[in-house]
């Protein structure tokens, strides 16, 4: 059985405004892989709570993405790194921290992920990393990247993640005072990679407005 198609209706739809947060979960199926990426933006002025919550979600994303861990480690063992910054102030999210990404297959592909019953992580696996925070009736935040499990540059065989989603985060929502120097260095390195890989392609396609936005959004 297939579920009926979902479409807007007068009873469920509403008008968006520039005075609120907007979460968009997007992706596509391509011959060489599947994408699944979520960004949260604010077109107006975020409240202090929205800014702190977003920053703590980003901190969790960064902390798990830069983690170095032993080979044969299960995702469920390390997923709390994505929650720690939220836990520090009594916040949490009720969904999984990530799932396997198919290669022109399922967007949510078993058995890779961060649940307790997922298989141990191995080099070559693709998984999402997607902490979030949701306040009923007010706003929702999720920051999702696709990451490749790779070998870390350690003496013994350890693993880490390489983020392959190359999309900037919303600068307006980041409270730099909450970030550690290590997290800021990671963010700057990530932005350098975005500029190096995406910038020339935008120039090749003569998308100058998009290129200017990318440069502004990836300032150190």
C-alpha positions as CSV (number, residue, x, y, z in Angstrom):
1,X,0.0,0.0,0.0
2,X,1.2,3.5,-0.8
3,X,0.1,6.5,1.3
4,X,-2.0,9.1,-0.4
5,X,-0.1,12.1,-1.8
6,X,0.2,15.0,0.6
7,X,-0.7,18.5,-0.6
8,X,-1.4,21.9,1.0
9,X,-4.9,22.7,2.1
10,X,-6.7,25.7,3.6
11,X,-6.9,23.8,6.9
12,X,-3.2,22.9,7.2
13,X,-1.2,25.6,5.2
14,X,-0.2,29.0,6.4
15,X,1.7,32.0,5.1
16,X,5.4,32.2,5.9
17,X,7.0,35.4,7.0
18,X,10.4,36.9,7.3
19,X,10.0,37.2,11.0
20,X,10.4,33.4,11.8
21,X,12.8,30.5,11.5
22,X,12.6,28.3,8.4
23,X,13.8,24.7,8.4
24,X,14.2,23.0,5.0
25,X,15.1,19.4,4.5
26,X,16.2,18.8,1.0
27,X,17.9,16.2,-1.2
28,X,18.0,14.4,-4.5
29,X,18.8,11.1,-6.1
30,X,21.7,11.1,-8.5
31,X,23.5,8.3,-10.4
32,X,26.6,8.7,-8.2
33,X,24.8,9.1,-4.9
34,X,22.0,10.4,-2.7
35,X,22.0,13.7,-0.9
36,X,20.1,14.6,2.3
37,X,20.8,18.0,3.9
38,X,18.9,20.2,6.2
39,X,19.5,23.9,7.0
40,X,17.7,26.3,9.3
41,X,17.6,30.0,8.5
42,X,16.0,33.2,9.9
43,X,15.2,36.0,7.5
44,X,14.5,38.5,10.3
45,X,16.0,39.0,13.8
46,X,16.2,35.8,15.8
47,X,15.3,35.9,19.5
48,X,18.1,35.2,22.0
49,X,16.6,31.7,22.7
50,X,16.5,30.9,18.9
51,X,20.1,32.0,18.5
52,X,21.4,30.0,21.5
53,X,19.4,26.9,20.5
54,X,20.7,27.1,16.9
55,X,24.3,27.6,18.1
56,X,24.1,24.6,20.5
57,X,22.7,22.4,17.7
58,X,25.6,23.5,15.5
59,X,28.0,22.8,18.3
60,X,26.7,19.2,18.5
61,X,27.0,18.8,14.8
62,X,30.6,20.0,14.9
63,X,31.5,18.0,17.9
64,X,30.4,14.7,16.4
65,X,31.7,15.5,12.9
66,X,35.2,16.2,14.2
67,X,35.3,13.3,16.7
68,X,38.1,10.7,16.5
69,X,37.1,7.3,17.7
70,X,38.4,3.7,17.7
71,X,37.6,1.3,14.8
72,X,34.7,-1.0,15.3
73,X,32.8,1.6,17.4
74,X,29.0,1.5,17.2
75,X,27.3,4.8,16.3
76,X,25.2,4.6,19.4
77,X,28.3,4.8,21.5
78,X,29.3,8.3,20.2
79,X,26.0,9.9,19.4
80,X,25.8,11.7,22.7
81,X,28.6,14.0,21.4
82,X,25.9,15.6,19.2
83,X,23.6,16.2,22.2
84,X,26.1,17.4,24.8
85,X,25.9,21.1,24.1
86,X,22.1,20.9,24.4
87,X,22.2,18.8,27.5
88,X,24.4,21.4,29.2
89,X,21.4,23.7,29.4
90,X,18.7,21.1,29.8
91,X,17.6,20.8,26.1
92,X,17.3,17.8,23.9
93,X,15.7,16.4,20.7
94,X,13.5,13.4,20.2
95,X,14.7,11.9,16.9
96,X,17.8,9.9,15.9
97,X,21.1,11.6,15.4
98,X,21.7,10.2,12.0
99,X,21.1,7.4,9.5
100,X,22.9,5.6,6.7
101,X,22.7,7.2,3.2
102,X,22.2,5.0,0.2
103,X,24.2,5.2,-3.1
104,X,21.3,5.9,-5.5
105,X,19.2,3.8,-3.1
106,X,17.3,4.6,0.1
107,X,17.7,8.0,1.7
108,X,17.5,6.2,5.0
109,X,19.5,3.1,4.5
110,X,19.8,0.4,7.2
111,X,22.0,-0.7,9.0
112,X,24.3,2.3,9.3
113,X,23.4,5.0,11.9
114,X,23.6,6.1,15.5
115,X,20.9,4.0,17.1
116,X,21.8,1.3,19.6
117,X,21.0,-1.5,17.1
118,X,23.1,-0.2,14.2
119,X,26.2,-1.9,13.0
120,X,29.7,-0.6,14.0
121,X,31.0,2.2,11.9
122,X,33.6,1.4,9.3
123,X,35.6,3.4,6.8
124,X,33.6,4.0,3.6
125,X,30.1,4.3,5.2
126,X,28.0,7.3,4.6
127,X,25.8,8.6,7.4
128,X,23.9,11.7,8.2
129,X,24.7,13.8,11.3
130,X,21.6,15.8,12.2
131,X,21.1,17.1,15.7
132,X,18.1,19.5,16.2
133,X,15.9,21.2,18.7
134,X,12.1,21.9,18.5
135,X,9.9,24.2,20.6
136,X,6.3,23.2,20.1
137,X,4.2,25.9,18.4
138,X,7.2,28.3,18.0
139,X,10.2,27.0,16.0
140,X,12.2,24.0,14.9
141,X,16.0,23.7,14.2
142,X,17.9,20.9,12.5
143,X,21.3,21.0,11.0
144,X,22.0,17.9,8.8
145,X,25.1,17.0,6.9
146,X,26.1,13.8,5.0
147,X,29.4,12.5,6.3
148,X,31.8,9.8,5.1
149,X,33.5,7.6,7.7
150,X,37.3,7.8,7.0
151,X,40.5,6.7,8.7
152,X,41.9,9.3,11.1
153,X,45.5,10.4,11.0
154,X,46.5,8.5,14.1
155,X,49.2,6.0,14.9
156,X,46.7,3.3,15.6
157,X,43.7,2.7,13.2
158,X,41.1,5.1,14.5
159,X,38.2,6.6,12.5
160,X,36.6,10.1,12.0
161,X,34.1,11.8,9.7
162,X,34.6,13.8,6.6
163,X,31.6,16.1,5.9
164,X,30.7,16.0,2.2
165,X,27.7,18.4,2.3
166,X,29.1,21.8,1.3
167,X,26.5,24.4,2.3
168,X,27.2,27.3,4.7
169,X,25.3,27.7,8.0
170,X,23.2,30.8,8.8
171,X,25.7,33.3,10.3
172,X,22.9,35.4,11.8
173,X,21.9,32.5,14.1
174,X,25.4,31.7,15.4
175,X,26.5,33.1,18.8
176,X,30.3,33.0,18.5
177,X,30.7,33.5,22.3
178,X,29.4,30.0,22.9
179,X,31.9,28.3,20.5
180,X,35.2,27.0,21.6
181,X,38.4,27.9,19.7
182,X,38.5,24.4,18.3
183,X,34.9,24.6,17.0
184,X,35.7,28.0,15.3
185,X,38.8,26.5,13.7
186,X,36.7,23.6,12.4
187,X,34.1,26.0,11.1
188,X,36.7,28.1,9.3
189,X,38.3,25.0,7.7
190,X,34.8,23.8,6.6
191,X,34.2,27.2,5.0
192,X,37.5,27.1,3.2
193,X,36.5,23.7,1.7
194,X,33.2,25.1,0.6
195,X,34.9,28.0,-1.2
196,X,37.5,25.8,-2.8
197,X,35.0,23.2,-4.2
198,X,31.8,25.2,-4.8
199,X,33.1,28.6,-5.7
200,X,34.8,27.6,-9.0
201,X,31.7,25.7,-10.1
202,X,29.5,28.7,-9.5
203,X,31.9,30.8,-11.5
204,X,32.0,28.2,-14.3
205,X,28.2,28.3,-14.5
206,X,28.3,32.2,-14.4
207,X,26.1,32.3,-11.3
208,X,27.7,35.5,-10.0
209,X,24.9,36.3,-7.6
210,X,25.2,32.9,-6.0
211,X,29.0,33.2,-5.9
212,X,28.8,36.6,-4.1
213,X,26.4,35.0,-1.6
214,X,28.8,32.1,-1.1
215,X,31.7,34.4,-0.4
216,X,29.7,36.4,2.1
217,X,28.4,33.4,3.8
218,X,31.8,31.8,4.2
219,X,33.8,34.7,5.6
220,X,36.0,33.5,8.5
